[in-house]
Amino acid sequence: MQLHPYTANSKTLPLAITPRAEDVIGLYQTLDPQQVLMRFAALAKHCLPLAAIRVNDAVQLRWRSGNTERYLTTDCPAVDGVHYSLKGPLSLWQEQLLGHWHDALVPALGNALMHGKALSQARTDQLTGLGNRTAFAEEEARLVARADRHQRPFCLLLLDLDNFKPVNDAYGHQRGDAILYRVAQLMTSQARIEDLCFRLGGDEFALLLADTNQDGGEKLAQRLLASLKDNEFLASHKIGVSMGLAQWQPGEHPRSLQARADLALYQAKGAGRGCLRKG
């Protein structure tokens, strides 16, 4: 039997079980996994009774309800498998068709997911899992633009560990890494969902507190400071934390905001360490 490519705008069922080359190429023209699914659905739903597609919690697409499920595995490291929700049972021909469309989707989707993973790794501190300095600069610029446009406040909180270098020198980098990781854990546990945590390098950390004025930033900072002081592991190594807090001012450049928060941090160090100062 000779097989012909389907026509996406055909009003009748196609005779083909293979997607057109130009449609497959179209799946590679975006590096956004969600956009790959949307392009795939726009094409495949013309010849398959698709209702939804799910790869994982972050990558899924649903446009109607379905009562039939298909899960197809892959050999792609970035995609374990794809769940297809369908409006009804498939014929043998449609099963074959779904298999061919699945084979067209997976490489493009895997390419997009690996690209996203590479970008995420480039913005992530590998030790703590927090955002790195690159991610901090990008997110700070985004918050400044949003605050300038919508007049929504935000704060920058800088943290610097007290007594870290002597401990790191005495016990080695493995113990020092454990301390940095514990601080990062406590930061994320005390931060709200909308707050962003970063390790800027060494024993320097930062939080960007979205939609927060100085009073709100101070409350969160004091809560975090208490959590750090009460941690037995940090206390056993006599590790303290000094903090500097600054609220963004309309029209202010990100470097100016950082300078004010840094000055407040310096003042906290001068006030005996292990405390918060506001800039």
C-alpha positions as CSV (number, residue, x, y, z in Angstrom):
1,M,0.0,0.0,0.0
2,Q,1.3,3.4,-0.9
3,L,1.3,5.9,1.9
4,H,0.8,9.6,1.4
5,P,1.3,12.6,3.7
6,Y,-1.8,13.9,5.3
7,T,-3.2,17.4,4.6
8,A,-3.7,19.4,7.8
9,N,-6.7,21.3,6.5
10,S,-8.4,18.3,4.9
11,K,-12.1,17.9,5.8
12,T,-11.9,14.1,5.3
13,L,-9.8,11.5,7.1
14,P,-6.3,11.3,5.6
15,L,-5.0,8.1,4.0
16,A,-1.5,8.7,5.4
17,I,0.2,7.6,8.5
18,T,3.2,10.0,8.2
19,P,3.4,13.7,8.9
20,R,4.7,16.0,6.2
21,A,8.4,17.0,6.4
22,E,7.6,20.7,6.6
23,D,5.4,20.0,9.6
24,V,8.1,18.1,11.4
25,I,10.5,21.0,10.6
26,G,8.0,23.4,12.1
27,L,8.2,21.6,15.4
28,Y,11.9,22.6,15.6
29,Q,11.3,26.3,15.0
30,T,10.8,27.0,18.6
31,L,12.8,26.1,21.7
32,D,9.9,26.6,24.1
33,P,8.6,23.1,25.0
34,Q,5.0,24.4,25.5
35,Q,5.1,26.0,22.0
36,V,6.3,22.7,20.6
37,L,3.2,21.0,22.1
38,M,0.9,23.7,20.7
39,R,2.3,23.4,17.2
40,F,2.1,19.6,17.4
41,A,-1.5,19.7,18.6
42,A,-2.5,22.2,15.9
43,L,-1.3,19.8,13.2
44,A,-2.1,16.3,14.7
45,K,-5.6,17.1,16.0
46,H,-6.8,17.3,12.4
47,C,-6.2,13.6,11.9
48,L,-6.3,12.3,15.5
49,P,-9.0,12.7,18.2
50,L,-6.6,14.3,20.6
51,A,-7.9,16.0,23.7
52,A,-4.7,16.6,25.7
53,I,-1.0,15.9,25.8
54,R,1.1,15.6,29.0
55,V,4.9,15.1,29.3
56,N,5.2,16.3,33.0
57,D,3.7,18.8,35.4
58,A,5.4,21.7,33.6
59,V,4.9,20.6,30.0
60,Q,1.3,19.7,29.2
61,L,-1.6,21.0,27.0
62,R,-5.3,20.3,27.4
63,W,-8.1,21.8,25.2
64,R,-10.9,19.3,25.7
65,S,-11.8,16.3,27.9
66,G,-10.9,12.8,26.8
67,N,-11.9,9.3,27.9
68,T,-9.1,7.3,26.3
69,E,-5.5,7.3,27.3
70,R,-2.3,6.3,25.5
71,Y,1.2,6.4,27.0
72,L,4.1,6.0,24.6
73,T,7.6,5.6,25.8
74,T,10.7,7.1,24.1
75,D,14.5,6.5,23.7
76,C,15.1,10.3,24.3
77,P,17.0,11.0,27.5
78,A,15.0,14.3,28.0
79,V,11.5,12.7,27.5
80,D,10.6,9.5,29.4
81,G,7.3,9.3,27.7
82,V,4.2,11.2,26.5
83,H,0.6,10.8,27.8
84,Y,-2.0,11.3,25.0
85,S,-5.6,11.9,26.1
86,L,-8.1,11.1,23.3
87,K,-11.8,11.6,22.8
88,G,-12.4,8.0,22.1
89,P,-10.9,4.6,21.1
90,L,-8.5,4.5,18.2
91,S,-8.7,2.3,15.1
92,L,-5.7,0.3,14.1
93,W,-4.9,2.9,11.4
94,Q,-5.1,5.7,14.1
95,E,-2.8,3.7,16.4
96,Q,-0.3,3.6,13.6
97,L,-0.8,7.3,12.9
98,L,-0.3,8.2,16.6
99,G,2.9,6.3,16.6
100,H,4.3,8.2,13.6
101,W,3.2,11.6,15.1
102,H,4.8,10.6,18.4
103,D,8.1,9.8,16.6
104,A,8.0,13.3,15.0
105,L,7.2,15.0,18.3
106,V,9.7,13.5,20.7
107,P,13.0,14.6,19.1
108,A,11.8,18.2,18.7
109,L,10.4,18.2,22.3
110,G,13.6,16.7,23.7
111,N,15.7,19.3,21.9
112,A,13.6,22.1,23.5
113,L,13.7,20.5,26.9
114,M,17.5,20.1,26.8
115,H,17.9,23.7,25.7
116,G,15.8,24.8,28.6
117,K,17.9,22.6,31.0
118,A,21.1,24.1,29.7
119,L,19.8,27.6,30.2
120,S,18.7,26.7,33.7
121,Q,22.1,25.3,34.6
122,A,23.8,28.4,33.3
123,R,21.6,30.5,35.8
124,T,21.9,28.1,38.7
125,D,24.6,27.8,41.5
126,Q,25.5,24.1,41.3
127,L,26.3,23.8,45.0
128,T,23.2,25.3,46.5
129,G,20.6,25.1,43.7
130,L,19.9,28.8,44.1
131,G,20.1,31.3,41.2
132,N,23.6,32.5,40.5
133,R,24.9,36.1,39.8
134,T,23.7,35.9,36.2
135,A,20.2,35.0,37.3
136,F,20.2,37.7,39.9
137,A,21.1,40.4,37.4
138,E,18.4,39.3,35.0
139,E,15.7,39.0,37.7
140,E,16.6,42.3,39.3
141,A,16.4,44.1,35.9
142,R,13.0,42.4,35.4
143,L,11.7,43.6,38.8
144,V,13.0,47.1,38.2
145,A,11.2,47.3,34.8
146,R,8.0,46.0,36.3
147,A,8.2,48.3,39.3
148,D,8.9,51.3,37.1
149,R,5.9,50.5,34.9
150,H,3.4,49.5,37.5
151,Q,4.7,51.3,40.6
152,R,5.0,48.0,42.5
153,P,7.5,48.0,45.3
154,F,10.2,45.4,45.8
155,C,13.2,45.0,48.2
156,L,16.7,43.6,47.9
157,L,18.1,41.7,50.9
158,L,21.8,41.0,51.0
159,L,23.3,38.3,53.3
160,D,26.9,37.7,54.2
161,L,28.1,34.9,56.6
162,D,30.1,35.8,59.7
163,N,33.0,33.7,60.7
164,F,32.8,31.6,57.5
165,K,36.4,31.8,56.3
166,P,38.0,30.6,59.6
167,V,35.7,27.6,59.7
168,N,36.3,26.9,56.0
169,D,40.0,27.1,56.5
170,A,39.9,24.9,59.7
171,Y,37.6,22.2,58.5
172,G,38.0,22.2,54.8
173,H,35.9,23.1,51.8
174,Q,33.6,20.1,52.2
175,R,32.4,21.4,55.6
176,G,32.2,24.9,54.1
177,D,30.1,23.6,51.3
178,A,27.8,21.9,53.8
179,I,27.4,25.3,55.6
180,L,26.6,27.1,52.4
181,Y,24.0,24.5,51.4
182,R,22.3,24.7,54.9
183,V,22.1,28.5,54.6
184,A,20.5,28.1,51.2
185,Q,18.0,25.6,52.5
186,L,17.0,27.9,55.3
187,M,16.6,30.8,52.9
188,T,14.2,28.9,50.6
189,S,12.3,27.6,53.6
190,Q,11.6,31.1,55.0
191,A,11.1,32.8,51.6
192,R,7.6,33.2,50.1
193,I,6.8,31.5,46.7
194,E,7.3,34.8,44.9
195,D,10.6,35.6,46.5
196,L,13.8,34.8,44.6
197,C,16.9,33.4,46.3
198,F,20.5,33.6,45.0
199,R,24.1,32.8,45.9
200,L,26.2,35.6,44.5
201,G,29.5,33.9,45.1
202,G,31.6,32.8,48.1
203,D,29.5,33.3,51.3
204,E,27.4,36.1,49.8
205,F,23.6,35.6,49.2
206,A,20.7,37.7,48.1
207,L,16.9,37.7,48.1
208,L,14.7,39.7,45.8
209,L,11.4,40.3,47.5
210,A,8.7,41.0,45.0
211,D,5.7,43.3,45.8
212,T,7.3,44.1,49.2
213,N,8.0,47.4,50.9
214,Q,10.7,48.0,53.5
215,D,8.4,47.0,56.4
216,G,7.5,43.7,54.8
217,G,11.1,43.1,53.9
218,E,12.2,43.7,57.4
219,K,9.7,41.2,58.8
220,L,10.9,38.5,56.4
221,A,14.6,39.4,57.1
222,Q,14.1,39.1,60.9
223,R,12.3,35.8,60.5
224,L,15.1,34.5,58.4
225,L,17.7,35.9,60.8
226,A,16.1,34.1,63.7
227,S,15.9,30.8,61.7
228,L,19.6,31.0,60.9
229,K,20.6,31.8,64.5
230,D,18.5,28.9,65.8
231,N,20.0,26.4,63.5
232,E,22.1,23.9,65.5
233,F,24.5,23.0,62.7
234,L,25.4,26.7,62.0
235,A,25.6,27.5,65.7
236,S,28.0,24.6,66.3
237,H,30.4,26.3,63.9
238,K,29.7,29.7,65.3
239,I,28.4,30.9,61.9
240,G,26.4,34.1,62.0
241,V,24.7,36.1,59.3
242,S,24.7,39.9,58.7
243,M,22.0,41.4,56.5
244,G,21.5,44.6,54.5
245,L,18.0,45.6,53.3
246,A,17.0,48.3,50.7
247,Q,13.7,49.1,49.0
248,W,13.8,50.1,45.4
249,Q,13.1,53.8,44.8
250,P,11.3,55.1,41.6
251,G,13.7,55.7,38.8
252,E,16.6,54.0,40.7
253,H,19.3,52.1,38.8
254,P,19.9,48.5,39.9
255,R,23.5,49.4,40.8
256,S,22.3,52.1,43.1
257,L,19.9,49.7,44.9
258,Q,22.7,47.2,45.3
259,A,25.0,49.9,46.7
260,R,22.5,50.9,49.3
261,A,21.8,47.3,50.4
262,D,25.6,46.7,50.5
263,L,26.2,49.8,52.6
264,A,23.5,48.6,55.0
265,L,25.2,45.2,55.1
266,Y,28.5,46.9,55.9
267,Q,26.8,48.8,58.7
268,A,25.4,45.5,60.1
269,K,29.0,44.1,60.1
270,G,30.2,47.2,62.0
271,A,27.3,47.0,64.5
272,G,28.6,43.7,65.8
273,R,27.5,41.3,63.0
274,G,24.6,38.9,63.2
275,C,22.0,41.6,62.7
276,L,20.0,43.5,60.1
277,R,20.5,47.1,58.9
278,K,18.3,49.0,56.4
279,G,19.6,51.3,53.6
